[in-house]
Each structure stands twice: as C-alpha cells, then as structure tokens.
Amino acid sequence: MKENATLVDFEAHVGLKSTYACRLIGMAYPTYAAYRSCARPLPRYHQNHVQDIKRLSRRELGKLINERIYG
C-alpha cells in the first residue's frame, strides 16, 4: 500500500498514531486517511501546517498535543 511520506514522517516526529495525528492537524480522520493512503493529494496548506508543527520545540509540541489531543 502506498503511503504519503509527509504524513508518515509527521506521525513519527510527533509520536502519535494517525487517529491522533489527524486531530493535531485539525482534520477529520476519513480525510486524513485518504491523504495518508494517497487516495487524495495532500494540499499545500496542509503540508505547510505539518511542517510548521514539526518546527516547534519539543516543549511547545508537548503543549500543543496536550491542548488538542488530551485537553
């Protein structure tokens, strides 16, 4: 199965499975799954959002995860 390398790398970077990684981006899981499986191309604005999140410090990333996933 073909996978979107950007999203696979993002999940590894943030340490979340796809069901939580989509929430971190603010996207519904079915949409995320379609992008991840390359059924739909990942729009540039989502690519930019993923890259912005990856630029956060570990501390800032932890805060964001706590707010969007557990908060």
C-alpha positions in Angstrom: 0.0 0.0 0.0 1.3 3.4 -0.9 1.6 5.9 1.9 2.1 9.7 2.0 5.7 10.1 3.2 4.9 13.6 4.7 2.2 12.2 7.0 4.1 9.0 7.9 7.1 11.2 8.9 4.9 13.6 10.7 3.4 10.8 12.8 6.8 9.5 13.7 8.0 13.0 14.6 5.1 13.8 16.9 4.9 10.2 18.3 1.2 9.8 17.5 -0.8 7.2 15.5 -2.8 8.5 12.6 -6.1 8.7 14.6 -4.5 11.3 16.9 -2.2 12.9 14.4 -5.2 14.0 12.4 -6.6 15.7 15.5 -3.3 17.5 16.0 -3.6 19.0 12.5 -7.4 19.6 13.0 -8.6 17.3 10.3 -11.3 14.6 10.3 -9.9 11.1 10.3 -11.5 9.9 7.0 -10.0 12.9 5.2 -6.6 12.3 6.8 -6.8 8.6 5.9 -7.4 9.5 2.3 -4.4 11.8 2.2 -2.2 9.2 4.1 -3.1 6.4 1.7 -2.5 8.7 -1.4 -6.2 8.3 -2.4 -6.2 12.1 -2.5 -3.2 14.5 -2.9 -2.2 16.4 0.3 -2.9 20.1 -0.3 -0.1 22.5 0.1 -1.7 24.3 3.0 -1.8 21.0 5.0 1.8 20.3 4.0 2.8 23.7 5.3 0.8 23.2 8.6 2.6 19.8 9.1 6.0 21.5 8.5 5.1 24.3 11.0 4.2 21.8 13.7 7.4 19.9 13.1 9.4 23.2 13.7 8.1 23.6 17.2 10.4 22.9 20.1 9.7 19.6 22.0 8.2 21.7 24.8 5.9 23.6 22.5 4.9 20.4 20.7 4.0 18.8 24.0 1.8 21.7 24.9 0.1 21.6 21.6 -0.5 17.9 21.9 -1.9 18.3 25.4 -4.3 21.0 24.2 -5.5 19.4 21.0 -5.5 15.7 21.9 -5.9 15.5 25.7 -7.4 18.9 26.6 
